[in-house]
Amino acid sequence: MKKVFVLLLAVLSLTLFIGCNGETSSTTTTTADGTATTDPFEGEKIVLITDKGDITDKSFNQGAYEGVQNYATEMGIEYGYLKPTDATDAYYISAIETAINDGATVIVTPGYLFEPAINIVQSQFPDVKFILLDGNPANATDGTLGENVYSIFYAEEQVGFLAGYVAVMEGWRHLGFMGGMAVPAVQRYGHGYVQGAAKAAEELGLAADAITIEYLYTGDFVASPEVQAAAATMYSNGVDVIFACGGAVGQSVMAAAAKAGDKHVIGVDVDQSADSPTVVTSAMKSLSLSVEQALQAIYEDGTWEEDFGGVSVILGAAEGGVGMPEDFSKFDNFTKADYDSLFAKLVDATYTVSSVIGAFGDDGTASKQFETTQVKVNVIIFEG
């Protein structure tokens, strides 16, 4: 196993983090019968570049990095990651150039904030392959999707729907949503959450405005005392469960729930149940798996050019792109069988969920967008 490479070049105050997964090995080895073999991955390096979070956010960046780490470790490919010190196009481009100058042949970038940067570098480095999660460089100004870029989106609205539906079916009537930045993926989570709560309320025959959702964006993906205080205020105002969609924001929400007592959290992006006993379930995206599948197409299957490069996909329930953990032991009224039935209705399109991002979340027009009277949404302005 090779030692994970160390990038030493610092450009624009680039912050660097690299881990190790073993000892450096020779690119040529000799078998027991004396036959010399060459490392098929000599000269290959995979680098993930984080956006506003980092690989310890126990959420989006960490899930994507685990995909890189799992695959590279198994195959003996050098890997690492970079964390720019600022979330701007210039810093993203600098990080990408730093990685490539140090020999990176595959770049993984989690987050739509990378769209402008990838739009620029994809043509400058045609031999480098880019895996962009939650974004497409064609969305940038004068953007295009290059043949060396694989664009992956996830149907967050579907798994947000699951979260809202499950919460109401469990018996909770006062819900919370706490997003990080109001970027499309986070907004889709929130939109789905409201739709799922409304569908469950409708099926239960609840009265108008039976469900209240406190809805807030913190404006960032970091944990802070201010975020914890905002979550604590939600809980003290009667919120039973908060769907925390903001990377490390969730850590602050979990801390508030633990202090409040008998309060709950729905995690995001990955299974966050191990992070806190307050997490009852999580709205997950197949981050690690989809990264591993793309890397496998590059290094093993030889299908990158045909099926991945220059392609943008949306992975939803039918594709196994979103879902919840199978453990429902923390629920009193909602079972694994209930979940399986619910999930199947997303797969076969019995339930359809709107992915349209409109004004909702900014001016509170949920009832107009979703044509429901079962849910009342209170939009809160974060004062952090």
C-alpha positions as a LaTeX table, in Angstrom:
\begin{tabular}{lrrr}
\hline
Residue & $x$ (\AA) & $y$ (\AA) & $z$ (\AA) \\
\hline
Met1 & 0.00 & 0.00 & 0.00 \\
Lys2 & 1.33 & 3.40 & $-0.88$ \\
Lys3 & 1.68 & 6.21 & 1.55 \\
Val4 & $-0.85$ & 8.97 & 1.00 \\
Phe5 & 1.00 & 11.76 & $-0.73$ \\
Val6 & 1.73 & 15.04 & 0.99 \\
Leu7 & 1.14 & 18.30 & $-0.84$ \\
Leu8 & 3.51 & 20.99 & 0.33 \\
Leu9 & 2.80 & 23.82 & $-2.06$ \\
Ala10 & 0.89 & 26.65 & $-0.41$ \\
Val11 & $-0.92$ & 28.94 & $-2.80$ \\
Leu12 & $-3.19$ & 31.78 & $-1.68$ \\
Ser13 & $-2.85$ & 30.59 & 1.91 \\
Leu14 & $-4.26$ & 27.19 & 0.99 \\
Thr15 & $-4.92$ & 25.06 & 4.04 \\
Leu16 & $-3.72$ & 21.49 & 3.65 \\
Phe17 & $-4.74$ & 18.28 & 5.37 \\
Ile18 & $-3.44$ & 14.86 & 4.44 \\
Gly19 & $-3.70$ & 11.49 & 6.19 \\
Cys20 & $-1.63$ & 8.34 & 5.87 \\
Asn21 & $-2.84$ & 4.85 & 5.08 \\
Gly22 & 0.32 & 2.80 & 4.96 \\
Glu23 & 3.93 & 2.59 & 3.93 \\
Thr24 & 5.32 & 3.73 & 0.60 \\
Ser25 & 5.75 & 0.81 & $-1.79$ \\
Ser26 & 7.85 & 0.36 & $-4.88$ \\
Thr27 & 6.15 & 0.76 & $-8.22$ \\
Thr28 & 7.79 & $-2.49$ & $-9.36$ \\
Thr29 & 7.61 & $-5.69$ & $-7.32$ \\
Thr30 & 8.93 & $-9.20$ & $-7.79$ \\
Thr31 & 6.76 & $-12.27$ & $-7.32$ \\
Ala32 & 7.87 & $-15.53$ & $-5.73$ \\
Asp33 & 8.83 & $-16.99$ & $-9.11$ \\
Gly34 & 11.01 & $-14.01$ & $-9.91$ \\
Thr35 & 8.58 & $-12.30$ & $-12.30$ \\
Ala36 & 8.67 & $-8.52$ & $-12.16$ \\
Thr37 & 5.30 & $-6.76$ & $-12.05$ \\
Thr38 & 4.51 & $-3.08$ & $-12.46$ \\
Asp39 & 2.05 & $-1.16$ & $-10.34$ \\
Pro40 & $-0.93$ & $-0.47$ & $-12.65$ \\
Phe41 & $-1.71$ & 2.73 & $-10.75$ \\
Glu42 & 1.74 & 4.27 & $-10.88$ \\
Gly43 & 1.38 & 8.03 & $-11.31$ \\
Glu44 & $-2.29$ & 8.08 & $-10.31$ \\
Lys45 & $-3.47$ & 10.34 & $-7.50$ \\
Ile46 & $-6.98$ & 11.17 & $-6.29$ \\
Val47 & $-7.58$ & 14.45 & $-4.47$ \\
Leu48 & $-10.77$ & 15.72 & $-2.87$ \\
Ile49 & $-11.09$ & 19.47 & $-2.40$ \\
Thr50 & $-13.59$ & 20.55 & 0.23 \\
Asp51 & $-15.96$ & 23.47 & $-0.06$ \\
Lys52 & $-16.99$ & 25.47 & 3.03 \\
Gly53 & $-16.84$ & 22.42 & 5.30 \\
Asp54 & $-14.11$ & 19.89 & 5.94 \\
Ile55 & $-13.77$ & 16.10 & 6.00 \\
Thr56 & $-14.63$ & 15.97 & 9.70 \\
Asp57 & $-18.05$ & 17.59 & 9.25 \\
Lys58 & $-19.67$ & 14.14 & 9.76 \\
Ser59 & $-21.83$ & 15.01 & 6.78 \\
Phe60 & $-21.39$ & 16.01 & 3.13 \\
Asn61 & $-17.62$ & 16.48 & 2.78 \\
Gln62 & $-16.82$ & 13.56 & 5.03 \\
Gly63 & $-19.19$ & 11.25 & 3.14 \\
Ala64 & $-17.58$ & 12.15 & $-0.18$ \\
Tyr65 & $-14.07$ & 11.78 & 1.20 \\
Glu66 & $-14.87$ & 8.36 & 2.61 \\
Gly67 & $-15.69$ & 7.28 & $-0.94$ \\
Val68 & $-12.23$ & 8.43 & $-2.08$ \\
Gln69 & $-10.55$ & 6.87 & 0.94 \\
Asn70 & $-12.34$ & 3.53 & 0.66 \\
Tyr71 & $-11.61$ & 3.07 & $-3.02$ \\
Ala72 & $-8.05$ & 4.38 & $-3.01$ \\
Thr73 & $-7.09$ & 2.29 & 0.02 \\
Glu74 & $-8.50$ & $-0.87$ & $-1.53$ \\
Met75 & $-6.77$ & $-0.31$ & $-4.85$ \\
Gly76 & $-3.49$ & 1.09 & $-3.50$ \\
Ile77 & $-3.86$ & 4.48 & $-5.18$ \\
Glu78 & $-2.38$ & 7.63 & $-3.67$ \\
Tyr79 & $-4.98$ & 10.03 & $-2.31$ \\
Gly80 & $-5.48$ & 13.07 & $-0.14$ \\
Tyr81 & $-7.52$ & 16.24 & 0.25 \\
Leu82 & $-7.18$ & 19.99 & 0.29 \\
Lys83 & $-9.20$ & 22.56 & 2.22 \\
Pro84 & $-9.07$ & 26.08 & 0.76 \\
Thr85 & $-9.06$ & 28.79 & 3.40 \\
Asp86 & $-11.79$ & 30.71 & 1.62 \\
Ala87 & $-14.83$ & 29.64 & $-0.38$ \\
Thr88 & $-14.21$ & 31.66 & $-3.54$ \\
Asp89 & $-13.66$ & 30.71 & $-7.17$ \\
Ala90 & $-10.06$ & 31.93 & $-6.98$ \\
Tyr91 & $-9.24$ & 29.74 & $-4.00$ \\
Tyr92 & $-11.01$ & 26.73 & $-5.50$ \\
Ile93 & $-9.11$ & 27.11 & $-8.76$ \\
Ser94 & $-5.86$ & 27.56 & $-6.86$ \\
Ala95 & $-6.50$ & 24.37 & $-4.88$ \\
Ile96 & $-7.26$ & 22.44 & $-8.06$ \\
Glu97 & $-4.09$ & 23.72 & $-9.74$ \\
Thr98 & $-2.03$ & 22.89 & $-6.64$ \\
Ala99 & $-3.34$ & 19.33 & $-6.61$ \\
Ile100 & $-2.73$ & 18.83 & $-10.34$ \\
Asn101 & 0.77 & 20.32 & $-10.17$ \\
Asp102 & 1.52 & 17.76 & $-7.48$ \\
Gly103 & 0.33 & 14.96 & $-9.75$ \\
Ala104 & $-3.39$ & 14.57 & $-9.15$ \\
Thr105 & $-5.13$ & 12.79 & $-12.02$ \\
Val106 & $-8.64$ & 12.71 & $-10.52$ \\
Ile107 & $-10.23$ & 15.62 & $-8.63$ \\
Val108 & $-13.38$ & 15.19 & $-6.52$ \\
Thr109 & $-15.25$ & 18.39 & $-5.60$ \\
Pro110 & $-18.30$ & 18.27 & $-3.30$ \\
Gly111 & $-20.72$ & 21.14 & $-3.70$ \\
Tyr112 & $-22.35$ & 23.37 & $-6.28$ \\
Leu113 & $-20.03$ & 26.22 & $-5.27$ \\
Phe114 & $-17.43$ & 24.51 & $-7.45$ \\
Glu115 & $-19.43$ & 24.97 & $-10.66$ \\
Pro116 & $-17.62$ & 28.14 & $-11.88$ \\
Ala117 & $-14.20$ & 26.76 & $-10.96$ \\
Ile118 & $-14.75$ & 23.44 & $-12.73$ \\
Asn119 & $-16.12$ & 25.29 & $-15.76$ \\
Ile120 & $-12.77$ & 27.05 & $-16.05$ \\
Val121 & $-10.33$ & 24.24 & $-15.27$ \\
Gln122 & $-12.02$ & 21.44 & $-17.21$ \\
Ser123 & $-10.68$ & 22.75 & $-20.52$ \\
Gln124 & $-7.32$ & 23.77 & $-19.07$ \\
Phe125 & $-6.65$ & 20.23 & $-17.85$ \\
Pro126 & $-8.34$ & 17.90 & $-20.36$ \\
Asp127 & $-6.40$ & 14.86 & $-19.13$ \\
Val128 & $-7.63$ & 15.27 & $-15.55$ \\
Lys129 & $-10.98$ & 13.73 & $-14.61$ \\
Phe130 & $-13.34$ & 15.71 & $-12.37$ \\
Ile131 & $-16.15$ & 14.31 & $-10.23$ \\
Leu132 & $-18.49$ & 17.12 & $-9.16$ \\
Leu133 & $-21.14$ & 16.39 & $-6.53$ \\
Asp134 & $-24.30$ & 18.51 & $-6.32$ \\
Gly135 & $-23.25$ & 20.61 & $-9.29$ \\
Asn136 & $-22.81$ & 20.92 & $-13.05$ \\
Pro137 & $-20.32$ & 23.36 & $-14.63$ \\
Ala138 & $-22.91$ & 23.99 & $-17.34$ \\
Asn139 & $-24.82$ & 25.98 & $-14.71$ \\
Ala140 & $-22.02$ & 28.54 & $-14.44$ \\
Thr141 & $-22.04$ & 31.69 & $-16.55$ \\
Asp142 & $-21.24$ & 30.61 & $-20.12$ \\
Gly143 & $-20.82$ & 27.14 & $-18.69$ \\
Thr144 & $-20.39$ & 23.79 & $-20.39$ \\
Leu145 & $-20.11$ & 20.20 & $-19.22$ \\
Gly146 & $-16.77$ & 18.85 & $-20.40$ \\
Glu147 & $-16.08$ & 15.28 & $-21.45$ \\
Asn148 & $-13.73$ & 14.95 & $-18.48$ \\
Val149 & $-16.40$ & 15.88 & $-15.90$ \\
Tyr150 & $-18.98$ & 13.65 & $-14.22$ \\
Ser151 & $-21.78$ & 15.67 & $-12.61$ \\
Ile152 & $-23.80$ & 14.02 & $-9.83$ \\
Phe153 & $-26.97$ & 15.38 & $-8.29$ \\
Tyr154 & $-29.15$ & 13.72 & $-5.67$ \\
Ala155 & $-32.91$ & 13.93 & $-5.22$ \\
Glu156 & $-32.73$ & 15.61 & $-1.81$ \\
Glu157 & $-36.38$ & 16.54 & $-2.08$ \\
Gln158 & $-37.28$ & 12.84 & $-2.03$ \\
Val159 & $-35.38$ & 11.98 & 1.12 \\
Gly160 & $-36.49$ & 15.26 & 2.70 \\
Phe161 & $-40.02$ & 14.07 & 1.94 \\
Leu162 & $-39.26$ & 10.84 & 3.80 \\
Ala163 & $-38.03$ & 12.82 & 6.81 \\
Gly164 & $-41.13$ & 15.00 & 7.02 \\
Tyr165 & $-43.50$ & 12.11 & 6.46 \\
Val166 & $-41.85$ & 9.95 & 9.09 \\
Ala167 & $-41.82$ & 12.77 & 11.65 \\
Val168 & $-45.56$ & 13.39 & 11.37 \\
Met169 & $-46.43$ & 9.70 & 11.30 \\
Glu170 & $-44.41$ & 9.23 & 14.47 \\
Gly171 & $-46.76$ & 11.73 & 16.12 \\
Trp172 & $-44.76$ & 14.94 & 16.14 \\
Arg173 & $-46.74$ & 18.03 & 15.23 \\
His174 & $-44.26$ & 20.85 & 15.84 \\
Leu175 & $-41.27$ & 20.38 & 13.55 \\
Gly176 & $-38.09$ & 22.31 & 12.85 \\
Phe177 & $-35.87$ & 22.70 & 9.82 \\
Met178 & $-32.42$ & 24.22 & 10.19 \\
Gly179 & $-30.44$ & 24.57 & 6.97 \\
Gly180 & $-26.94$ & 25.91 & 6.50 \\
Met181 & $-26.49$ & 28.06 & 3.41 \\
Ala182 & $-29.60$ & 28.37 & 1.24 \\
Val183 & $-27.96$ & 26.51 & $-1.65$ \\
Pro184 & $-30.06$ & 24.34 & $-3.98$ \\
Ala185 & $-29.33$ & 20.99 & $-2.32$ \\
Val186 & $-30.22$ & 22.31 & 1.14 \\
Gln187 & $-33.32$ & 24.02 & $-0.21$ \\
Arg188 & $-34.46$ & 20.79 & $-1.84$ \\
Tyr189 & $-34.13$ & 19.00 & 1.48 \\
Gly190 & $-36.35$ & 21.62 & 3.10 \\
His191 & $-38.93$ & 21.64 & 0.32 \\
Gly192 & $-39.23$ & 17.87 & 0.49 \\
Tyr193 & $-39.53$ & 17.98 & 4.27 \\
Val194 & $-42.55$ & 20.26 & 4.08 \\
Gln195 & $-44.15$ & 18.16 & 1.35 \\
Gly196 & $-43.65$ & 14.94 & 3.32 \\
Ala197 & $-45.15$ & 16.44 & 6.45 \\
Ala198 & $-48.11$ & 17.70 & 4.43 \\
Lys199 & $-48.70$ & 14.31 & 2.80 \\
Ala200 & $-48.65$ & 12.52 & 6.15 \\
Ala201 & $-51.01$ & 15.11 & 7.66 \\
Glu202 & $-53.35$ & 14.66 & 4.72 \\
Glu203 & $-53.37$ & 10.88 & 5.06 \\
Leu204 & $-54.01$ & 11.15 & 8.79 \\
Gly205 & $-56.91$ & 13.52 & 8.15 \\
Leu206 & $-55.45$ & 16.25 & 10.34 \\
Ala207 & $-57.07$ & 19.66 & 10.51 \\
Ala208 & $-55.79$ & 22.72 & 8.69 \\
Asp209 & $-52.48$ & 24.03 & 10.02 \\
Ala210 & $-52.18$ & 20.96 & 12.25 \\
Ile211 & $-48.44$ & 20.86 & 11.57 \\
Thr212 & $-46.15$ & 23.78 & 12.27 \\
Ile213 & $-42.61$ & 23.92 & 10.90 \\
Glu214 & $-40.08$ & 26.45 & 12.18 \\
Tyr215 & $-37.81$ & 27.09 & 9.17 \\
Leu216 & $-34.35$ & 28.70 & 9.36 \\
Tyr217 & $-31.11$ & 29.04 & 7.40 \\
Thr218 & $-27.94$ & 29.79 & 9.39 \\
Gly219 & $-26.04$ & 31.09 & 6.36 \\
Asp220 & $-23.06$ & 28.78 & 6.81 \\
Phe221 & $-22.06$ & 25.16 & 7.38 \\
Val222 & $-20.35$ & 25.54 & 10.74 \\
Ala223 & $-21.19$ & 24.69 & 14.32 \\
Ser224 & $-21.31$ & 27.64 & 16.66 \\
Pro225 & $-22.79$ & 28.78 & 19.98 \\
Glu226 & $-25.20$ & 30.98 & 18.01 \\
Val227 & $-26.50$ & 28.02 & 16.01 \\
Gln228 & $-26.89$ & 25.98 & 19.18 \\
Ala229 & $-28.79$ & 28.86 & 20.77 \\
Ala230 & $-31.13$ & 29.10 & 17.78 \\
Ala231 & $-31.85$ & 25.38 & 17.98 \\
Ala232 & $-32.38$ & 25.64 & 21.73 \\
Thr233 & $-34.92$ & 28.39 & 21.13 \\
Met234 & $-36.80$ & 26.17 & 18.68 \\
Tyr235 & $-36.91$ & 23.36 & 21.22 \\
Ser236 & $-37.99$ & 25.67 & 24.05 \\
Asn237 & $-40.81$ & 26.93 & 21.82 \\
Gly238 & $-42.17$ & 23.41 & 21.56 \\
Val239 & $-40.41$ & 21.93 & 18.52 \\
Asp240 & $-40.15$ & 18.15 & 18.90 \\
Val241 & $-37.64$ & 17.35 & 16.17 \\
Ile242 & $-35.28$ & 19.40 & 13.98 \\
Phe243 & $-34.15$ & 18.29 & 10.55 \\
Ala244 & $-30.57$ & 19.63 & 10.55 \\
Cys245 & $-29.29$ & 20.20 & 7.00 \\
Gly246 & $-26.05$ & 22.09 & 7.20 \\
Gly247 & $-22.96$ & 19.94 & 7.64 \\
Ala248 & $-21.44$ & 20.79 & 11.03 \\
Val249 & $-24.59$ & 22.80 & 11.86 \\
Gly250 & $-26.01$ & 19.46 & 12.91 \\
Gln251 & $-23.48$ & 19.17 & 15.73 \\
Ser252 & $-24.88$ & 22.32 & 17.32 \\
Val253 & $-28.45$ & 21.09 & 16.87 \\
Met254 & $-27.58$ & 17.77 & 18.52 \\
Ala255 & $-25.99$ & 19.59 & 21.46 \\
Ala256 & $-29.13$ & 21.70 & 21.90 \\
Ala257 & $-31.36$ & 18.63 & 21.74 \\
Ala258 & $-29.26$ & 16.83 & 24.34 \\
Lys259 & $-29.52$ & 19.77 & 26.73 \\
Ala260 & $-33.24$ & 20.24 & 26.14 \\
Gly261 & $-34.09$ & 16.63 & 26.99 \\
Asp262 & $-36.63$ & 14.46 & 25.14 \\
Lys263 & $-35.94$ & 16.33 & 21.91 \\
His264 & $-34.90$ & 14.81 & 18.63 \\
Val265 & $-32.76$ & 15.38 & 15.53 \\
Ile266 & $-32.96$ & 14.08 & 11.97 \\
Gly267 & $-29.47$ & 13.91 & 10.51 \\
Val268 & $-28.44$ & 14.61 & 6.94 \\
Asp269 & $-26.28$ & 13.30 & 4.08 \\
Val270 & $-24.91$ & 10.30 & 6.00 \\
Asp271 & $-26.11$ & 8.12 & 8.88 \\
Gln272 & $-25.45$ & 10.39 & 11.87 \\
Ser273 & $-26.93$ & 8.10 & 14.52 \\
Ala274 & $-23.49$ & 7.45 & 16.03 \\
Asp275 & $-22.92$ & 11.18 & 16.56 \\
Ser276 & $-25.59$ & 11.63 & 19.22 \\
Pro277 & $-28.36$ & 9.60 & 20.89 \\
Thr278 & $-30.69$ & 12.46 & 19.93 \\
Val279 & $-30.48$ & 11.45 & 16.24 \\
Val280 & $-33.50$ & 9.28 & 15.48 \\
Thr281 & $-32.79$ & 8.81 & 11.78 \\
Ser282 & $-30.98$ & 10.51 & 8.89 \\
Ala283 & $-31.81$ & 11.66 & 5.38 \\
Met284 & $-28.94$ & 10.10 & 3.45 \\
Lys285 & $-27.36$ & 10.51 & 0.04 \\
Ser286 & $-25.18$ & 7.79 & $-1.49$ \\
Leu287 & $-22.12$ & 10.05 & $-1.40$ \\
Ser288 & $-19.47$ & 7.45 & $-0.73$ \\
Leu289 & $-21.00$ & 4.86 & $-3.05$ \\
Ser290 & $-21.45$ & 7.20 & $-6.01$ \\
Val291 & $-17.85$ & 8.44 & $-5.71$ \\
Glu292 & $-16.60$ & 4.86 & $-5.55$ \\
Gln293 & $-18.65$ & 3.90 & $-8.60$ \\
Ala294 & $-17.17$ & 6.77 & $-10.61$ \\
Leu295 & $-13.64$ & 5.82 & $-9.57$ \\
Gln296 & $-14.32$ & 2.21 & $-10.46$ \\
Ala297 & $-15.39$ & 3.33 & $-13.93$ \\
Ile298 & $-12.04$ & 5.09 & $-14.30$ \\
Tyr299 & $-9.70$ & 2.47 & $-12.90$ \\
Glu300 & $-11.40$ & $-0.88$ & $-13.40$ \\
Asp301 & $-14.38$ & $-0.96$ & $-15.72$ \\
Gly302 & $-13.12$ & 1.31 & $-18.46$ \\
Thr303 & $-16.59$ & 2.82 & $-18.79$ \\
Trp304 & $-15.75$ & 6.44 & $-17.92$ \\
Glu305 & $-15.75$ & 7.73 & $-21.50$ \\
Glu306 & $-18.98$ & 5.94 & $-22.39$ \\
Asp307 & $-21.12$ & 6.37 & $-19.27$ \\
Phe308 & $-19.60$ & 9.01 & $-16.99$ \\
Gly309 & $-17.50$ & 11.67 & $-18.71$ \\
Gly310 & $-19.66$ & 14.54 & $-19.96$ \\
Val311 & $-22.70$ & 13.11 & $-18.15$ \\
Ser312 & $-24.92$ & 14.69 & $-15.48$ \\
Val313 & $-27.18$ & 12.41 & $-13.43$ \\
Ile314 & $-29.78$ & 12.76 & $-10.69$ \\
Leu315 & $-29.73$ & 9.85 & $-8.26$ \\
Gly316 & $-33.04$ & 9.38 & $-6.49$ \\
Ala317 & $-34.85$ & 6.62 & $-4.67$ \\
Ala318 & $-35.23$ & 4.48 & $-7.79$ \\
Glu319 & $-31.46$ & 4.58 & $-8.36$ \\
Gly320 & $-30.56$ & 3.98 & $-4.73$ \\
Gly321 & $-29.25$ & 7.52 & $-4.48$ \\
Val322 & $-31.20$ & 8.57 & $-1.38$ \\
Gly323 & $-32.77$ & 6.87 & 1.58 \\
Met324 & $-32.81$ & 6.39 & 5.34 \\
Pro325 & $-31.00$ & 3.91 & 7.62 \\
Glu326 & $-32.83$ & 0.64 & 8.22 \\
Asp327 & $-32.86$ & 1.05 & 12.00 \\
Phe328 & $-36.15$ & 2.49 & 13.30 \\
Ser329 & $-35.68$ & 1.34 & 16.88 \\
Lys330 & $-35.83$ & 4.93 & 18.19 \\
Phe331 & $-39.39$ & 5.33 & 16.91 \\
Asp332 & $-42.49$ & 4.35 & 18.85 \\
Asn333 & $-45.08$ & 4.51 & 16.08 \\
Phe334 & $-43.17$ & 4.18 & 12.79 \\
Thr335 & $-41.66$ & 0.84 & 11.80 \\
Lys336 & $-39.23$ & $-0.53$ & 9.26 \\
Ala337 & $-42.19$ & $-2.09$ & 7.43 \\
Asp338 & $-43.86$ & 1.32 & 7.28 \\
Tyr339 & $-40.67$ & 2.77 & 5.83 \\
Asp340 & $-40.32$ & 0.04 & 3.22 \\
Ser341 & $-43.86$ & 0.70 & 2.05 \\
Leu342 & $-43.24$ & 4.44 & 1.94 \\
Phe343 & $-39.95$ & 4.11 & 0.08 \\
Ala344 & $-41.54$ & 1.81 & $-2.51$ \\
Lys345 & $-44.09$ & 4.53 & $-3.28$ \\
Leu346 & $-41.27$ & 6.89 & $-4.17$ \\
Val347 & $-39.60$ & 4.28 & $-6.34$ \\
Asp348 & $-42.74$ & 3.49 & $-8.34$ \\
Ala349 & $-43.79$ & 7.19 & $-8.42$ \\
Thr350 & $-46.97$ & 6.66 & $-6.43$ \\
Tyr351 & $-45.65$ & 9.66 & $-4.52$ \\
Thr352 & $-44.02$ & 12.41 & $-6.55$ \\
Val353 & $-42.10$ & 15.22 & $-4.89$ \\
Ser354 & $-41.54$ & 18.65 & $-6.36$ \\
Ser355 & $-37.90$ & 19.65 & $-6.79$ \\
Val356 & $-38.75$ & 23.21 & $-7.82$ \\
Ile357 & $-36.95$ & 25.80 & $-5.74$ \\
Gly358 & $-39.03$ & 28.94 & $-5.55$ \\
Ala359 & $-39.51$ & 31.61 & $-2.94$ \\
Phe360 & $-40.34$ & 29.14 & $-0.19$ \\
Gly361 & $-37.99$ & 29.41 & 2.75 \\
Asp362 & $-37.51$ & 33.10 & 2.06 \\
Asp363 & $-41.05$ & 34.42 & 2.28 \\
Gly364 & $-42.89$ & 31.44 & 3.75 \\
Thr365 & $-45.22$ & 30.70 & 0.84 \\
Ala366 & $-45.20$ & 26.95 & 1.47 \\
Ser367 & $-48.97$ & 26.64 & 1.33 \\
Lys368 & $-49.04$ & 28.25 & $-2.12$ \\
Gln369 & $-46.13$ & 26.26 & $-3.53$ \\
Phe370 & $-47.34$ & 22.91 & $-2.23$ \\
Glu371 & $-51.08$ & 23.61 & $-2.33$ \\
Thr372 & $-51.63$ & 22.35 & 1.19 \\
Thr373 & $-53.33$ & 23.80 & 4.22 \\
Gln374 & $-52.14$ & 21.10 & 6.64 \\
Val375 & $-48.74$ & 22.71 & 7.24 \\
Lys376 & $-47.95$ & 26.16 & 8.58 \\
Val377 & $-44.37$ & 27.29 & 7.97 \\
Asn378 & $-42.80$ & 29.98 & 10.14 \\
Val379 & $-39.69$ & 31.35 & 8.47 \\
Ile380 & $-37.14$ & 32.57 & 11.01 \\
Ile381 & $-34.39$ & 35.08 & 10.32 \\
Phe382 & $-31.14$ & 33.83 & 11.86 \\
Glu383 & $-29.33$ & 36.32 & 14.03 \\
Gly384 & $-25.93$ & 34.73 & 14.53 \\
\hline
\end{tabular}
